[in-house]
Amino acid sequence: MILIWGQFLLAVLIIIVAGSSLSKTGHEIGEKTGLGGLWVGVMLLAVTTSLPEAITAVGSVLLVPEGGADLAVGDVLGSNLFNLMIIVLLDLIHGKGSFLINS
């Protein structure tokens, strides 16, 4: 049980470090190429953060003969709906105006 929690905490730490690094790298790419932050955020970072779902979708279609496509669609839709739900909840909790204005 302790090993499982240790692995979980290690994964959390890796995700935090990787997310911070991804954000800084995206900002640097935007500055060096002259692209706006909106373009880098929408195109580059959105594609990068969606890669796990894409790999899961491809793997489920290739490895699960029956129901793999359903699993792939459920993964992609579930992830996107969860992300939207988190943004809406954070906006509601924040209360006064949009919390994304200054980001």
C-alpha positions as CSV (number, residue, x, y, z in Angstrom):
1,M,0.0,0.0,0.0
2,I,2.8,2.4,0.8
3,L,4.5,1.6,-2.5
4,I,1.3,2.5,-4.4
5,W,1.1,5.8,-2.6
6,G,4.7,6.5,-3.2
7,Q,4.3,5.8,-6.9
8,F,1.2,8.1,-7.0
9,L,3.1,10.9,-5.2
10,L,6.0,10.5,-7.6
11,A,3.6,10.7,-10.6
12,V,2.0,13.9,-9.1
13,L,5.5,15.4,-8.7
14,I,6.5,14.5,-12.3
15,I,3.2,16.0,-13.6
16,I,3.7,19.3,-11.7
17,V,7.3,19.6,-12.9
18,A,6.4,18.7,-16.5
19,G,3.4,21.1,-16.5
20,S,5.6,24.0,-15.3
21,S,8.3,23.2,-17.8
22,L,5.7,23.0,-20.6
23,S,4.3,26.4,-19.7
24,K,7.7,28.0,-19.6
25,T,8.8,26.4,-22.9
26,G,5.6,27.5,-24.6
27,H,6.2,31.0,-23.4
28,E,9.8,30.9,-24.7
29,I,8.6,29.5,-28.1
30,G,6.1,32.4,-28.4
31,E,8.8,35.0,-27.6
32,K,11.4,33.5,-29.9
33,T,9.1,33.0,-32.9
34,G,7.1,36.1,-32.5
35,L,3.9,34.2,-32.2
36,G,1.3,35.4,-29.8
37,G,0.6,33.7,-26.5
38,L,-2.9,32.9,-27.6
39,W,-1.6,30.9,-30.6
40,V,1.0,29.0,-28.6
41,G,-1.6,28.3,-25.9
42,V,-4.4,27.2,-28.1
43,M,-2.4,25.3,-30.7
44,L,0.8,24.0,-29.3
45,L,-0.1,23.4,-25.7
46,A,-3.6,22.1,-26.5
47,V,-2.2,19.6,-28.8
48,T,0.6,18.6,-26.4
49,T,-1.8,18.1,-23.5
50,S,-4.2,16.1,-25.7
51,L,-1.6,13.6,-26.7
52,P,-2.3,11.1,-23.8
53,E,-5.9,10.9,-24.9
54,A,-4.9,10.4,-28.5
55,I,-2.5,7.6,-27.6
56,T,-5.2,6.0,-25.5
57,A,-7.7,6.2,-28.3
58,V,-5.3,4.7,-30.9
59,G,-4.3,2.0,-28.5
60,S,-7.8,1.1,-27.6
61,V,-8.9,0.8,-31.2
62,L,-5.9,-1.3,-32.1
63,L,-5.8,-3.5,-29.0
64,V,-9.5,-4.0,-28.2
65,P,-11.3,-5.7,-31.1
66,E,-14.8,-5.2,-29.7
67,G,-15.6,-1.9,-28.1
68,G,-12.3,-0.2,-28.7
69,A,-13.8,2.6,-30.7
70,D,-16.4,3.2,-27.9
71,L,-13.6,3.3,-25.4
72,A,-11.7,5.8,-27.5
73,V,-14.6,8.1,-28.0
74,G,-15.5,7.9,-24.3
75,D,-11.9,8.8,-23.3
76,V,-11.8,11.9,-25.5
77,L,-15.2,13.2,-24.6
78,G,-14.8,12.4,-21.0
79,S,-11.5,14.2,-20.8
80,N,-12.8,17.3,-22.6
81,L,-16.0,17.4,-20.5
82,F,-14.0,17.1,-17.3
83,N,-11.7,19.9,-18.3
84,L,-14.6,22.2,-19.2
85,M,-16.3,21.3,-15.9
86,I,-13.2,22.2,-13.9
87,I,-13.0,25.6,-15.7
88,V,-16.7,26.3,-15.0
89,L,-16.4,25.3,-11.4
90,L,-13.3,27.5,-10.9
91,D,-15.0,30.4,-12.5
92,L,-18.1,30.0,-10.2
93,I,-15.9,29.7,-7.1
94,H,-13.9,32.7,-8.1
95,G,-17.1,34.7,-8.3
96,K,-16.1,38.3,-9.3
97,G,-15.5,38.2,-13.1
98,S,-13.6,35.6,-15.0
99,F,-10.6,34.0,-13.4
100,L,-9.0,33.6,-16.8
101,I,-8.7,37.4,-17.5
102,N,-5.3,37.9,-16.0
103,S,-3.8,34.5,-17.1
